[in-house]
Amino acid sequence: MEFLEKIQELFPNGFVKNDLQKVRCPIFVMHGDQDPIVGVEHSHYVIKNISDSRLHRFPKGSHNLHFTFAKEFKQLVEDFLSDVDDGY
């Protein structure tokens, strides 16, 4: 959440690919393999270029994972936040 609050400060010209290395907080990327809007290559690019990042893919998921897979989505986020909290 802190990252989202500071995104304009960190990326005044917008969020561009070359700036991903500047991200220093843990990032959890979730991707639906059937997403018609964002291809999985974007998720792979993010996790490759942000050192403390991880990816969880939903093979049957689309762009609205938080609705379609609400229970699993919530648990994954809670687990991620718990892991991050334990590490800091």
C-alpha positions as protocol buffer text, in pm:
chain_id: "A"
residue {
  index: 1
  type: MET
  ca { x: 0 y: 0 z: 0 }
}
residue {
  index: 2
  type: GLU
  ca { x: 287 y: 235 z: 72 }
}
residue {
  index: 3
  type: PHE
  ca { x: 415 y: 174 z: -278 }
}
residue {
  index: 4
  type: LEU
  ca { x: 79 y: 268 z: -427 }
}
residue {
  index: 5
  type: GLU
  ca { x: 74 y: 585 z: -221 }
}
residue {
  index: 6
  type: LYS
  ca { x: 422 y: 684 z: -343 }
}
residue {
  index: 7
  type: ILE
  ca { x: 394 y: 573 z: -706 }
}
residue {
  index: 8
  type: GLN
  ca { x: 364 y: 930 z: -838 }
}
residue {
  index: 9
  type: GLU
  ca { x: 670 y: 1035 z: -638 }
}
residue {
  index: 10
  type: LEU
  ca { x: 876 y: 736 z: -752 }
}
residue {
  index: 11
  type: PHE
  ca { x: 760 y: 747 z: -1114 }
}
residue {
  index: 12
  type: PRO
  ca { x: 668 y: 1109 z: -1198 }
}
residue {
  index: 13
  type: ASN
  ca { x: 666 y: 1033 z: -1572 }
}
residue {
  index: 14
  type: GLY
  ca { x: 451 y: 725 z: -1535 }
}
residue {
  index: 15
  type: PHE
  ca { x: 528 y: 364 z: -1463 }
}
residue {
  index: 16
  type: VAL
  ca { x: 768 y: 249 z: -1732 }
}
residue {
  index: 17
  type: LYS
  ca { x: 948 y: -80 z: -1778 }
}
residue {
  index: 18
  type: ASN
  ca { x: 1295 y: 61 z: -1717 }
}
residue {
  index: 19
  type: ASP
  ca { x: 1198 y: 181 z: -1369 }
}
residue {
  index: 20
  type: LEU
  ca { x: 1105 y: -157 z: -1225 }
}
residue {
  index: 21
  type: GLN
  ca { x: 1454 y: -205 z: -1081 }
}
residue {
  index: 22
  type: LYS
  ca { x: 1384 y: 93 z: -852 }
}
residue {
  index: 23
  type: VAL
  ca { x: 1112 y: -100 z: -668 }
}
residue {
  index: 24
  type: ARG
  ca { x: 1252 y: -212 z: -332 }
}
residue {
  index: 25
  type: CYS
  ca { x: 946 y: -356 z: -160 }
}
residue {
  index: 26
  type: PRO
  ca { x: 815 y: -712 z: -194 }
}
residue {
  index: 27
  type: ILE
  ca { x: 572 y: -752 z: -485 }
}
residue {
  index: 28
  type: PHE
  ca { x: 316 y: -1028 z: -531 }
}
residue {
  index: 29
  type: VAL
  ca { x: 190 y: -1066 z: -886 }
}
residue {
  index: 30
  type: MET
  ca { x: -120 y: -1272 z: -959 }
}
residue {
  index: 31
  type: HIS
  ca { x: -212 y: -1353 z: -1315 }
}
residue {
  index: 32
  type: GLY
  ca { x: -506 y: -1527 z: -1476 }
}
residue {
  index: 33
  type: ASP
  ca { x: -386 y: -1732 z: -1772 }
}
residue {
  index: 34
  type: GLN
  ca { x: -708 y: -1655 z: -1959 }
}
residue {
  index: 35
  type: ASP
  ca { x: -682 y: -1278 z: -1908 }
}
residue {
  index: 36
  type: PRO
  ca { x: -783 y: -1106 z: -2234 }
}
residue {
  index: 37
  type: ILE
  ca { x: -637 y: -771 z: -2122 }
}
residue {
  index: 38
  type: VAL
  ca { x: -292 y: -848 z: -1978 }
}
residue {
  index: 39
  type: GLY
  ca { x: -73 y: -1126 z: -2118 }
}
residue {
  index: 40
  type: VAL
  ca { x: 138 y: -1346 z: -1892 }
}
residue {
  index: 41
  type: GLU
  ca { x: 453 y: -1200 z: -2047 }
}
residue {
  index: 42
  type: HIS
  ca { x: 385 y: -882 z: -1845 }
}
residue {
  index: 43
  type: SER
  ca { x: 385 y: -1080 z: -1521 }
}
residue {
  index: 44
  type: HIS
  ca { x: 707 y: -1256 z: -1615 }
}
residue {
  index: 45
  type: TYR
  ca { x: 870 y: -924 z: -1701 }
}
residue {
  index: 46
  type: VAL
  ca { x: 772 y: -778 z: -1364 }
}
residue {
  index: 47
  type: ILE
  ca { x: 904 y: -1068 z: -1159 }
}
residue {
  index: 48
  type: LYS
  ca { x: 1223 y: -1079 z: -1364 }
}
residue {
  index: 49
  type: ASN
  ca { x: 1288 y: -708 z: -1306 }
}
residue {
  index: 50
  type: ILE
  ca { x: 1184 y: -664 z: -943 }
}
residue {
  index: 51
  type: SER
  ca { x: 1422 y: -848 z: -716 }
}
residue {
  index: 52
  type: ASP
  ca { x: 1179 y: -930 z: -434 }
}
residue {
  index: 53
  type: SER
  ca { x: 878 y: -1046 z: -632 }
}
residue {
  index: 54
  type: ARG
  ca { x: 680 y: -1362 z: -679 }
}
residue {
  index: 55
  type: LEU
  ca { x: 414 y: -1482 z: -920 }
}
residue {
  index: 56
  type: HIS
  ca { x: 104 y: -1695 z: -870 }
}
residue {
  index: 57
  type: ARG
  ca { x: -84 y: -1801 z: -1181 }
}
residue {
  index: 58
  type: PHE
  ca { x: -447 y: -1902 z: -1204 }
}
residue {
  index: 59
  type: PRO
  ca { x: -475 y: -2138 z: -1505 }
}
residue {
  index: 60
  type: LYS
  ca { x: -852 y: -2083 z: -1536 }
}
residue {
  index: 61
  type: GLY
  ca { x: -845 y: -1720 z: -1423 }
}
residue {
  index: 62
  type: SER
  ca { x: -927 y: -1411 z: -1622 }
}
residue {
  index: 63
  type: HIS
  ca { x: -880 y: -1041 z: -1537 }
}
residue {
  index: 64
  type: ASN
  ca { x: -1114 y: -1043 z: -1235 }
}
residue {
  index: 65
  type: LEU
  ca { x: -934 y: -1293 z: -1010 }
}
residue {
  index: 66
  type: HIS
  ca { x: -1042 y: -1114 z: -695 }
}
residue {
  index: 67
  type: PHE
  ca { x: -1406 y: -1192 z: -781 }
}
residue {
  index: 68
  type: THR
  ca { x: -1387 y: -1530 z: -950 }
}
residue {
  index: 69
  type: PHE
  ca { x: -1139 y: -1682 z: -706 }
}
residue {
  index: 70
  type: ALA
  ca { x: -1217 y: -1461 z: -408 }
}
residue {
  index: 71
  type: LYS
  ca { x: -1143 y: -1713 z: -134 }
}
residue {
  index: 72
  type: GLU
  ca { x: -813 y: -1833 z: -283 }
}
residue {
  index: 73
  type: PHE
  ca { x: -716 y: -1477 z: -377 }
}
residue {
  index: 74
  type: LYS
  ca { x: -778 y: -1357 z: -22 }
}
residue {
  index: 75
  type: GLN
  ca { x: -579 y: -1643 z: 129 }
}
residue {
  index: 76
  type: LEU
  ca { x: -286 y: -1585 z: -105 }
}
residue {
  index: 77
  type: VAL
  ca { x: -276 y: -1216 z: -18 }
}
residue {
  index: 78
  type: GLU
  ca { x: -296 y: -1290 z: 355 }
}
residue {
  index: 79
  type: ASP
  ca { x: -15 y: -1546 z: 325 }
}
residue {
  index: 80
  type: PHE
  ca { x: 200 y: -1302 z: 127 }
}
residue {
  index: 81
  type: LEU
  ca { x: 144 y: -1022 z: 377 }
}
residue {
  index: 82
  type: SER
  ca { x: 218 y: -1256 z: 663 }
}
residue {
  index: 83
  type: ASP
  ca { x: 543 y: -1368 z: 497 }
}
residue {
  index: 84
  type: VAL
  ca { x: 643 y: -1007 z: 429 }
}
residue {
  index: 85
  type: ASP
  ca { x: 561 y: -906 z: 786 }
}
residue {
  index: 86
  type: ASP
  ca { x: 772 y: -1193 z: 923 }
}
residue {
  index: 87
  type: GLY
  ca { x: 1067 y: -1089 z: 711 }
}
residue {
  index: 88
  type: TYR
  ca { x: 1077 y: -724 z: 816 }
}
